[in-house]
């Protein structure tokens, strides 16, 4: 069954842009840039392979897995759904892939690597969200932009399947003014926010990374939509968030907390005045879910069987 927090309003695959298909084409090209020597060995006979989950986790990345094999003229039949927990009771058969045996092996590693990484992120996301819910947190758990170049779409997708907010996708999605931005324009949060608002207009939110409560106040007064309390300790967050909400009201600004948050310390930051907790721990350095793809052995050709039988009989007679 899907874990608590997974998307409930539609199929997350319907979020994907058409541009993900050429991305997968490039992955296949990278993996076989020249001759397919192994494919020459096995040929193009029809074959069947089974996808096994060998460790516990949440399945995420089904559309990427499917697209790899669609481009190789193979079909995939899933026995589990996106967002399902698998591997709880040991090795589990999750899908059947059919097609020319050479094509199954061409897509094997690309498909498995993508599925394992995406599923690992979904699993880490769901686990941290569950921990926060048990601690009484009612707000949003989000990822960060600390993603892998060229693989961001997959990683953000995994966060969504795990029930987390993917946060901003790129520099164009939202204006986040970090300490370097403020320092680079003379140290004035106010002038930086005004410039960002002028450039982005009403449609682009502005978030400001703040090291102190005073910086957060300046950002709010300048018109920031979100203030990030960065690298505060748990008690400092609670005091600052409460103070800001009392001064500026519940609907004026969103308060985000970030900076080194992990399963080991995030509970100390839980309070009703924090709207968003963001952490790169749900997608950086996460464990993969272990999947394997095993081709069903085909019956040996009759001439091979006869040769093996003859060799066996010859061996028996020579030992008498």
C-alpha positions in Angstrom: 0.0 0.0 0.0 1.2 3.6 -0.6 2.7 5.3 2.4 1.0 8.2 4.1 1.8 11.5 2.3 2.0 10.2 -1.2 0.1 12.2 -3.9 -3.6 11.6 -3.6 -5.0 14.0 -6.3 -3.9 12.3 -9.5 -1.1 10.3 -11.2 2.3 12.0 -10.6 3.4 10.7 -14.0 1.0 13.3 -15.5 3.3 16.0 -14.2 6.2 15.0 -16.4 7.0 17.2 -19.4 7.6 15.6 -22.9 11.3 16.6 -22.5 11.9 13.6 -20.3 11.7 11.2 -23.2 14.7 12.6 -25.1 16.5 12.6 -21.8 16.1 8.9 -21.6 17.2 8.5 -25.2 20.5 10.3 -24.2 21.0 7.9 -21.3 20.6 4.9 -23.6 23.1 6.5 -26.0 25.6 7.1 -23.2 25.4 3.4 -22.2 25.9 2.0 -25.7 27.9 4.6 -27.7 29.2 2.0 -30.1 28.9 -1.8 -30.8 26.7 -3.8 -28.4 28.9 -6.9 -28.1 26.8 -8.6 -25.4 23.7 -8.1 -27.6 25.5 -9.8 -30.5 26.0 -12.8 -28.2 22.4 -13.2 -27.1 20.6 -12.1 -30.3 17.0 -10.9 -30.6 14.9 -13.9 -29.6 11.7 -13.1 -27.6 12.4 -13.2 -23.9 10.9 -12.4 -20.5 12.5 -10.9 -17.5 11.3 -10.2 -13.9 12.0 -7.1 -11.9 12.7 -8.0 -8.3 12.9 -5.7 -5.2 15.6 -7.1 -3.0 15.5 -4.5 -0.2 12.6 -2.6 1.5 11.5 0.7 0.1 8.9 2.6 -1.9 8.6 2.1 -5.7 9.1 5.4 -7.5 10.1 6.1 -11.1 7.7 3.9 -13.0 7.3 6.2 -16.0 11.1 6.4 -16.4 11.5 2.6 -16.2 8.6 2.2 -18.7 10.0 4.7 -21.1 13.5 3.0 -21.2 11.9 -0.2 -22.4 9.3 1.5 -24.7 12.1 3.0 -26.6 13.6 -0.5 -27.0 10.3 -2.1 -28.2 9.7 -3.9 -25.0 6.6 -4.1 -22.8 6.4 -3.8 -19.0 3.6 -5.3 -16.8 3.7 -4.0 -13.2 2.6 -6.2 -10.3 2.9 -3.2 -7.9 1.9 0.5 -8.2 3.9 3.7 -8.0 4.2 4.6 -4.3 3.8 1.0 -3.0 6.0 -0.4 -0.3 7.9 -3.4 -1.5 10.5 -5.9 -0.1 9.1 -5.9 3.4 9.0 -9.7 3.5 12.1 -10.4 1.4 12.6 -10.6 -2.4 9.5 -9.5 -4.3 8.5 -9.8 -8.0 7.4 -6.3 -9.0 7.1 -6.4 -12.8 7.5 -8.5 -15.9 9.4 -7.1 -18.9 9.0 -8.8 -22.4 10.8 -8.2 -25.7 13.8 -9.2 -27.7 16.4 -10.5 -25.3 19.1 -8.1 -26.7 16.8 -5.1 -26.0 16.0 -6.3 -22.4 19.7 -6.3 -21.7 20.3 -2.9 -23.4 17.8 -1.3 -21.1 18.5 -3.3 -17.9 21.1 -1.1 -16.3 19.7 2.3 -17.3 16.2 1.3 -16.1 17.5 -0.2 -12.8 19.8 2.7 -11.9 17.0 5.2 -12.5 14.4 3.2 -10.5 16.8 2.4 -7.6 17.7 6.1 -7.2 14.2 7.5 -7.6 12.8 4.9 -5.2 15.6 5.6 -2.6 14.6 9.3 -2.6 10.9 8.5 -2.3 11.7 6.1 0.6 13.9 8.7 2.5 11.2 11.4 1.9 8.4 9.3 3.3 10.5 8.1 6.3 11.4 11.7 7.3 7.8 12.9 6.8 6.5 10.0 8.9 9.0 10.9 11.7 7.8 14.6 11.6 4.1 13.6 11.6 4.7 11.4 14.7 6.4 14.4 16.4 3.2 16.5 15.7 4.4 18.6 12.8 1.5 19.6 10.5 3.5 21.7 8.0 5.4 21.0 4.7 8.5 18.9 4.4 10.4 20.0 1.3 13.6 19.0 -0.6 16.2 21.5 -1.9 17.9 22.4 -5.1 20.9 20.4 -4.2 20.2 17.8 -6.9 22.3 16.0 -9.5 22.8 18.0 -12.8 20.9 16.2 -15.6 19.0 14.1 -13.1 16.9 16.7 -11.3 13.6 15.7 -12.8 13.9 12.2 -11.5 15.0 13.3 -8.0 12.2 15.9 -7.7 9.7 13.2 -8.9 10.9 10.8 -6.2 10.3 13.5 -3.5 6.7 13.9 -4.8 6.0 10.2 -4.7 7.4 10.1 -1.1 4.9 12.7 -0.1 7.2 15.7 0.1 7.2 19.1 -1.6 9.9 19.3 -4.3 10.6 23.0 -3.4 11.8 25.2 -6.3 12.9 23.3 -9.4 15.4 25.8 -10.7 16.5 29.4 -10.6 13.5 30.6 -12.7 10.9 29.0 -10.5 11.2 31.2 -7.5 13.6 34.0 -6.5 15.6 32.9 -3.4 18.0 35.6 -2.1 20.8 33.9 -0.2 23.6 35.5 1.8 25.7 35.7 -1.4 23.0 37.7 -3.2 22.7 40.1 -0.3 26.4 40.6 0.0 26.9 41.0 -3.7 24.4 43.9 -3.9 25.8 45.9 -0.9 24.3 44.1 2.0 20.8 45.6 1.8 18.0 43.0 2.1 15.5 45.7 1.4 17.0 46.7 -1.9 17.6 43.1 -3.0 13.9 42.2 -2.3 12.7 45.3 -4.2 14.8 44.4 -7.2 13.6 40.8 -7.2 10.0 41.9 -7.0 10.5 44.3 -9.9 12.0 41.6 -12.0 9.7 38.7 -11.2 6.4 40.6 -11.0 3.4 39.3 -9.1 3.8 35.7 -10.3 7.2 34.9 -8.8 7.6 34.5 -5.1 10.6 35.9 -3.3 12.3 34.1 -0.5 15.1 35.5 1.7 17.7 33.4 3.6 18.0 35.0 7.0 20.7 34.4 9.7 18.9 36.4 12.4 15.4 37.4 13.4 16.3 41.0 12.6 17.1 40.0 9.0 13.8 38.2 8.8 12.0 41.3 9.9 13.7 43.4 7.3 12.8 40.9 4.6 9.2 40.8 5.6 8.9 44.6 5.7 10.5 44.7 2.3 7.8 42.4 0.9 9.3 38.9 1.0 6.8 36.1 0.6 8.9 33.5 2.4 11.7 33.9 5.0 14.1 31.1 5.7 15.6 30.8 9.1 18.9 29.3 8.2 21.2 27.3 10.6 19.2 28.3 13.7 19.1 25.8 16.5 15.8 24.2 17.5 15.0 26.6 20.4 16.1 29.6 18.4 13.7 28.7 15.6 10.8 28.4 18.0 11.4 31.8 19.5 12.0 33.6 16.2 9.1 31.9 14.4 6.7 32.7 17.2 7.8 36.3 17.4 7.5 36.8 13.6 4.0 35.3 13.5 2.9 37.5 16.4 4.3 40.7 14.8 3.2 40.1 11.2 0.2 37.8 11.4 -0.3 34.2 10.2 -1.1 35.1 6.6 1.6 37.7 5.9 4.6 35.5 5.3 5.6 31.8 5.2 8.4 30.7 7.6 10.8 28.1 6.4 13.5 26.4 8.4 16.6 24.8 6.8 20.3 24.0 7.4 21.7 20.6 8.3 18.3 19.0 9.2 18.3 15.2 9.4 16.4 12.4 11.1 18.7 12.8 14.1 17.8 16.4 14.9 14.7 17.5 13.0 12.2 16.8 15.8 13.7 19.6 17.9 12.6 22.1 15.2 8.9 21.1 15.2 6.5 23.8 16.2 3.2 25.2 14.8 4.8 28.5 13.7 7.1 26.8 11.1 5.3 26.4 7.8 8.1 24.6 5.9 11.0 22.4 6.9 13.4 21.8 4.0 16.2 19.3 4.0 18.6 17.9 1.4 18.9 14.7 3.5 15.9 13.3 1.6 17.7 13.3 -1.7 21.5 13.7 -1.1 23.3 10.6 -0.1 20.2 8.5 0.2 20.3 4.7 0.0 19.1 3.2 -3.2 16.4 0.6 -3.2 18.0 -2.6 -4.5 16.3 -3.9 -7.7 17.5 -6.6 -10.1 16.2 -7.7 -13.5 16.5 -11.5 -14.2 15.9 -13.0 -17.7 13.9 -16.2 -17.6 16.3 -18.9 -18.9 15.1 -20.3 -22.2 15.2 -24.0 -23.1 18.5 -25.2 -24.6 18.3 -26.0 -28.4 18.0 -29.7 -29.2 21.4 -29.9 -30.8 23.0 -28.5 -27.6 21.1 -31.0 -25.5 22.3 -33.9 -27.7 25.9 -32.7 -27.6 25.8 -32.4 -23.8 24.2 -35.9 -23.5 26.9 -37.4 -25.9 29.7 -35.7 -23.9 28.3 -37.1 -20.7 28.0 -40.6 -22.0 31.5 -40.5 -23.4 32.8 -39.4 -20.0 31.0 -42.2 -18.2 32.4 -44.8 -20.6 36.0 -43.5 -20.3 35.9 -43.8 -16.5 34.8 -47.4 -16.5 
